[in-house]
Amino acid sequence: MEFFKLARANFIPLVFLTLALSACSVLDPFVDRKRDAGAPPDKLYVGKSRKDAPSICYNILTTDYKTVKKMADDECVKYGTGTHAVPVSQEAFGCKLLLPARINFKCEK
């Protein structure tokens, strides 16, 4: 019985330390697009986001809408598909565990 008390006493601070260290960048929003190296050009990118329709994964508790909108606007300008992004839809639990929300935009001029 002493072993379990000792193991639990050592385990709890370890969990908190791990969460604290990993929380530094884990909650930053990101564009839901990854490059699939070696794939043919039409399948080069995987993820929900496209050049003319950026999708941003974020946590609604830690990131405000203005930040997400600016990221989408920047994607539209970066690829020359529009001057600003307009929200189309929002999904829950479509991205990572700590960034569960995804908002889909379309680029407009």
C-alpha positions as CSV (number, residue, x, y, z in Angstrom):
1,M,0.0,0.0,0.0
2,E,2.9,2.4,0.7
3,F,4.2,1.9,-2.8
4,F,1.0,3.2,-4.3
5,K,1.0,6.3,-2.1
6,L,4.6,7.0,-3.0
7,A,3.9,6.4,-6.7
8,R,0.9,8.7,-6.7
9,A,2.7,11.4,-4.8
10,N,5.5,11.4,-7.4
11,F,3.2,11.1,-10.4
12,I,1.0,14.1,-9.7
13,P,3.8,16.8,-9.8
14,L,5.2,15.1,-12.9
15,V,1.8,15.4,-14.7
16,F,1.6,19.1,-13.8
17,L,5.1,19.8,-14.9
18,T,4.5,18.0,-18.2
19,L,1.3,20.0,-18.8
20,A,3.0,23.3,-17.9
21,L,5.9,22.7,-20.3
22,S,3.8,21.5,-23.2
23,A,1.2,24.3,-22.8
24,C,3.6,27.0,-24.0
25,S,2.8,26.5,-27.7
26,V,0.1,23.9,-27.8
27,L,-2.8,26.4,-27.7
28,D,-1.6,28.5,-30.6
29,P,-4.0,28.5,-33.5
30,F,-2.9,27.2,-36.9
31,V,-4.0,26.9,-40.5
32,D,-5.3,23.3,-41.1
33,R,-2.9,22.5,-43.9
34,K,0.0,20.1,-44.1
35,R,2.3,19.3,-47.0
36,D,2.4,15.7,-47.9
37,A,5.9,15.3,-49.3
38,G,6.2,13.0,-52.3
39,A,2.5,13.3,-53.2
40,P,1.4,14.2,-56.7
41,P,0.7,18.0,-57.2
42,D,-3.1,17.6,-57.0
43,K,-2.8,15.8,-53.6
44,L,0.2,17.8,-52.3
45,Y,-1.6,19.3,-49.3
46,V,-3.7,17.5,-46.8
47,G,-6.1,19.1,-44.4
48,K,-9.3,21.1,-44.7
49,S,-7.6,24.4,-45.8
50,R,-7.2,25.4,-49.4
51,K,-5.6,28.5,-50.9
52,D,-9.0,30.1,-51.6
53,A,-10.7,28.8,-48.4
54,P,-8.5,28.8,-45.3
55,S,-9.5,26.8,-42.3
56,I,-8.1,27.8,-38.9
57,C,-8.0,25.4,-35.9
58,Y,-8.1,27.2,-32.5
59,N,-9.4,27.0,-29.0
60,I,-12.3,29.3,-28.3
61,L,-11.2,29.7,-24.7
62,T,-7.7,31.0,-25.4
63,T,-7.9,32.7,-28.9
64,D,-10.2,35.5,-29.8
65,Y,-12.0,35.8,-33.2
66,K,-9.9,38.8,-34.3
67,T,-6.8,36.7,-34.2
68,V,-8.4,33.9,-36.2
69,K,-9.8,36.3,-38.7
70,K,-6.4,38.0,-39.2
71,M,-4.8,34.6,-39.8
72,A,-7.4,33.8,-42.5
73,D,-7.0,37.3,-44.1
74,D,-3.3,36.8,-44.2
75,E,-3.7,33.4,-46.0
76,C,-5.9,35.0,-48.6
77,V,-3.4,37.8,-49.2
78,K,-0.4,35.4,-49.2
79,Y,-1.8,33.3,-52.0
80,G,-3.4,36.2,-53.9
81,T,-6.9,34.6,-53.8
82,G,-8.6,37.6,-52.2
83,T,-8.2,40.6,-50.0
84,H,-10.1,39.4,-47.0
85,A,-11.7,36.2,-45.6
86,V,-15.4,35.7,-44.9
87,P,-16.5,33.1,-42.4
88,V,-18.5,30.3,-43.9
89,S,-18.9,27.7,-41.2
90,Q,-17.6,26.5,-37.9
91,E,-17.0,22.9,-36.7
92,A,-16.5,21.5,-33.2
93,F,-14.0,18.8,-32.4
94,G,-12.5,18.8,-35.9
95,C,-8.9,19.5,-35.1
96,K,-6.6,18.6,-32.2
97,L,-7.7,17.8,-28.7
98,L,-6.7,21.1,-27.2
99,L,-7.7,23.1,-30.3
100,P,-11.0,21.5,-31.0
101,A,-12.7,24.3,-33.0
102,R,-12.3,24.9,-36.7
103,I,-13.6,27.9,-38.5
104,N,-13.8,27.8,-42.3
105,F,-13.5,30.9,-44.4
106,K,-13.6,31.8,-48.1
107,C,-11.5,34.4,-49.7
108,E,-13.2,37.4,-51.4
109,K,-11.9,40.5,-53.2
